[in-house]
């Protein structure tokens, strides 16, 4: 329960931070890591088809790409 609540809170914080362009590079890396953890846990505990059905790895790769495209 605690981990589920923490990840939900982080999802909300990351979404608001990305929408407001606050530290975009750092927040995008955090989002990519969070989505990668989601995808790997779905693949390990459900099956490999689950994260592919929900495009979790594509979202993670997109977040990492966004972190590289921002100006420093």
CNS distance restraints for C-alpha pairs under 8 A (distance, minus, plus):
assign (resid   1 and name CA) (resid   5 and name CA) 6.16 0.50 0.50
assign (resid   2 and name CA) (resid   6 and name CA) 6.13 0.50 0.50
assign (resid   3 and name CA) (resid   7 and name CA) 6.15 0.50 0.50
assign (resid   4 and name CA) (resid   8 and name CA) 6.20 0.50 0.50
assign (resid   5 and name CA) (resid   9 and name CA) 6.16 0.50 0.50
assign (resid   6 and name CA) (resid  10 and name CA) 6.18 0.50 0.50
assign (resid   7 and name CA) (resid  11 and name CA) 6.10 0.50 0.50
assign (resid   8 and name CA) (resid  12 and name CA) 6.38 0.50 0.50
assign (resid   9 and name CA) (resid  13 and name CA) 6.21 0.50 0.50
assign (resid  10 and name CA) (resid  14 and name CA) 5.90 0.50 0.50
assign (resid  11 and name CA) (resid  15 and name CA) 6.07 0.50 0.50
assign (resid  11 and name CA) (resid  31 and name CA) 7.70 0.50 0.50
assign (resid  12 and name CA) (resid  16 and name CA) 6.23 0.50 0.50
assign (resid  13 and name CA) (resid  17 and name CA) 6.06 0.50 0.50
assign (resid  14 and name CA) (resid  18 and name CA) 6.05 0.50 0.50
assign (resid  14 and name CA) (resid  27 and name CA) 6.15 0.50 0.50
assign (resid  14 and name CA) (resid  28 and name CA) 7.85 0.50 0.50
assign (resid  14 and name CA) (resid  30 and name CA) 7.72 0.50 0.50
assign (resid  14 and name CA) (resid  31 and name CA) 6.50 0.50 0.50
assign (resid  15 and name CA) (resid  19 and name CA) 6.19 0.50 0.50
assign (resid  16 and name CA) (resid  20 and name CA) 6.22 0.50 0.50
assign (resid  17 and name CA) (resid  21 and name CA) 6.04 0.50 0.50
assign (resid  17 and name CA) (resid  22 and name CA) 5.18 0.50 0.50
assign (resid  17 and name CA) (resid  23 and name CA) 7.48 0.50 0.50
assign (resid  17 and name CA) (resid  24 and name CA) 7.38 0.50 0.50
assign (resid  17 and name CA) (resid  27 and name CA) 6.97 0.50 0.50
assign (resid  18 and name CA) (resid  22 and name CA) 6.39 0.50 0.50
assign (resid  18 and name CA) (resid  23 and name CA) 7.98 0.50 0.50
assign (resid  18 and name CA) (resid  24 and name CA) 6.00 0.50 0.50
assign (resid  18 and name CA) (resid  27 and name CA) 6.79 0.50 0.50
assign (resid  18 and name CA) (resid  28 and name CA) 7.32 0.50 0.50
assign (resid  22 and name CA) (resid  27 and name CA) 7.79 0.50 0.50
assign (resid  23 and name CA) (resid  27 and name CA) 6.11 0.50 0.50
assign (resid  24 and name CA) (resid  28 and name CA) 5.82 0.50 0.50
assign (resid  24 and name CA) (resid  67 and name CA) 6.78 0.50 0.50
assign (resid  24 and name CA) (resid  70 and name CA) 7.06 0.50 0.50
assign (resid  25 and name CA) (resid  29 and name CA) 6.34 0.50 0.50
assign (resid  25 and name CA) (resid  66 and name CA) 7.13 0.50 0.50
assign (resid  25 and name CA) (resid  67 and name CA) 4.22 0.50 0.50
assign (resid  25 and name CA) (resid  68 and name CA) 7.01 0.50 0.50
assign (resid  25 and name CA) (resid  70 and name CA) 6.15 0.50 0.50
assign (resid  26 and name CA) (resid  30 and name CA) 6.34 0.50 0.50
assign (resid  26 and name CA) (resid  67 and name CA) 6.92 0.50 0.50
assign (resid  27 and name CA) (resid  31 and name CA) 6.10 0.50 0.50
assign (resid  27 and name CA) (resid  67 and name CA) 7.87 0.50 0.50
assign (resid  28 and name CA) (resid  32 and name CA) 6.09 0.50 0.50
assign (resid  28 and name CA) (resid  63 and name CA) 5.12 0.50 0.50
assign (resid  28 and name CA) (resid  64 and name CA) 6.27 0.50 0.50
assign (resid  28 and name CA) (resid  66 and name CA) 6.34 0.50 0.50
assign (resid  28 and name CA) (resid  67 and name CA) 5.15 0.50 0.50
assign (resid  29 and name CA) (resid  33 and name CA) 6.19 0.50 0.50
assign (resid  29 and name CA) (resid  63 and name CA) 6.50 0.50 0.50
assign (resid  29 and name CA) (resid  64 and name CA) 5.66 0.50 0.50
assign (resid  29 and name CA) (resid  67 and name CA) 5.91 0.50 0.50
assign (resid  30 and name CA) (resid  34 and name CA) 6.11 0.50 0.50
assign (resid  31 and name CA) (resid  35 and name CA) 6.10 0.50 0.50
assign (resid  31 and name CA) (resid  60 and name CA) 7.15 0.50 0.50
assign (resid  31 and name CA) (resid  63 and name CA) 6.27 0.50 0.50
assign (resid  32 and name CA) (resid  36 and name CA) 6.02 0.50 0.50
assign (resid  32 and name CA) (resid  59 and name CA) 7.38 0.50 0.50
assign (resid  32 and name CA) (resid  60 and name CA) 4.32 0.50 0.50
assign (resid  32 and name CA) (resid  61 and name CA) 6.69 0.50 0.50
assign (resid  32 and name CA) (resid  62 and name CA) 7.62 0.50 0.50
assign (resid  32 and name CA) (resid  63 and name CA) 4.93 0.50 0.50
assign (resid  32 and name CA) (resid  64 and name CA) 5.54 0.50 0.50
assign (resid  33 and name CA) (resid  37 and name CA) 6.18 0.50 0.50
assign (resid  33 and name CA) (resid  60 and name CA) 7.03 0.50 0.50
assign (resid  34 and name CA) (resid  38 and name CA) 6.29 0.50 0.50
assign (resid  34 and name CA) (resid  60 and name CA) 7.91 0.50 0.50
assign (resid  35 and name CA) (resid  39 and name CA) 6.10 0.50 0.50
assign (resid  35 and name CA) (resid  56 and name CA) 6.30 0.50 0.50
assign (resid  35 and name CA) (resid  57 and name CA) 7.17 0.50 0.50
assign (resid  35 and name CA) (resid  59 and name CA) 7.00 0.50 0.50
assign (resid  35 and name CA) (resid  60 and name CA) 5.20 0.50 0.50
assign (resid  36 and name CA) (resid  40 and name CA) 6.10 0.50 0.50
assign (resid  36 and name CA) (resid  56 and name CA) 7.29 0.50 0.50
assign (resid  36 and name CA) (resid  57 and name CA) 6.43 0.50 0.50
assign (resid  36 and name CA) (resid  60 and name CA) 5.71 0.50 0.50
assign (resid  37 and name CA) (resid  41 and name CA) 6.05 0.50 0.50
assign (resid  38 and name CA) (resid  42 and name CA) 6.09 0.50 0.50
assign (resid  38 and name CA) (resid  56 and name CA) 7.46 0.50 0.50
assign (resid  39 and name CA) (resid  43 and name CA) 6.14 0.50 0.50
assign (resid  39 and name CA) (resid  51 and name CA) 5.28 0.50 0.50
assign (resid  39 and name CA) (resid  56 and name CA) 5.59 0.50 0.50
assign (resid  39 and name CA) (resid  57 and name CA) 6.26 0.50 0.50
assign (resid  40 and name CA) (resid  44 and name CA) 6.11 0.50 0.50
assign (resid  40 and name CA) (resid  51 and name CA) 7.89 0.50 0.50
assign (resid  41 and name CA) (resid  45 and name CA) 5.91 0.50 0.50
assign (resid  41 and name CA) (resid  46 and name CA) 7.92 0.50 0.50
assign (resid  42 and name CA) (resid  46 and name CA) 5.35 0.50 0.50
assign (resid  42 and name CA) (resid  47 and name CA) 6.61 0.50 0.50
assign (resid  42 and name CA) (resid  48 and name CA) 7.26 0.50 0.50
assign (resid  42 and name CA) (resid  50 and name CA) 6.38 0.50 0.50
assign (resid  42 and name CA) (resid  51 and name CA) 6.00 0.50 0.50
assign (resid  43 and name CA) (resid  47 and name CA) 4.71 0.50 0.50
assign (resid  43 and name CA) (resid  48 and name CA) 4.33 0.50 0.50
assign (resid  43 and name CA) (resid  49 and name CA) 7.26 0.50 0.50
assign (resid  43 and name CA) (resid  50 and name CA) 6.64 0.50 0.50
assign (resid  43 and name CA) (resid  51 and name CA) 6.36 0.50 0.50
assign (resid  44 and name CA) (resid  48 and name CA) 7.28 0.50 0.50
assign (resid  46 and name CA) (resid  50 and name CA) 6.78 0.50 0.50
assign (resid  48 and name CA) (resid  52 and name CA) 6.90 0.50 0.50
assign (resid  49 and name CA) (resid  53 and name CA) 6.03 0.50 0.50
assign (resid  50 and name CA) (resid  54 and name CA) 6.55 0.50 0.50
assign (resid  51 and name CA) (resid  55 and name CA) 5.94 0.50 0.50
assign (resid  51 and name CA) (resid  56 and name CA) 5.27 0.50 0.50
assign (resid  51 and name CA) (resid  57 and name CA) 6.94 0.50 0.50
assign (resid  52 and name CA) (resid  56 and name CA) 6.48 0.50 0.50
assign (resid  52 and name CA) (resid  57 and name CA) 7.10 0.50 0.50
assign (resid  55 and name CA) (resid  59 and name CA) 6.34 0.50 0.50
assign (resid  56 and name CA) (resid  60 and name CA) 6.25 0.50 0.50
assign (resid  57 and name CA) (resid  61 and name CA) 6.13 0.50 0.50
assign (resid  58 and name CA) (resid  62 and name CA) 6.07 0.50 0.50
assign (resid  59 and name CA) (resid  63 and name CA) 6.22 0.50 0.50
assign (resid  60 and name CA) (resid  64 and name CA) 6.38 0.50 0.50
assign (resid  61 and name CA) (resid  65 and name CA) 6.12 0.50 0.50
assign (resid  62 and name CA) (resid  66 and name CA) 6.15 0.50 0.50
assign (resid  63 and name CA) (resid  67 and name CA) 6.34 0.50 0.50
assign (resid  64 and name CA) (resid  68 and name CA) 6.57 0.50 0.50
assign (resid  65 and name CA) (resid  69 and name CA) 6.33 0.50 0.50
assign (resid  66 and name CA) (resid  70 and name CA) 6.52 0.50 0.50
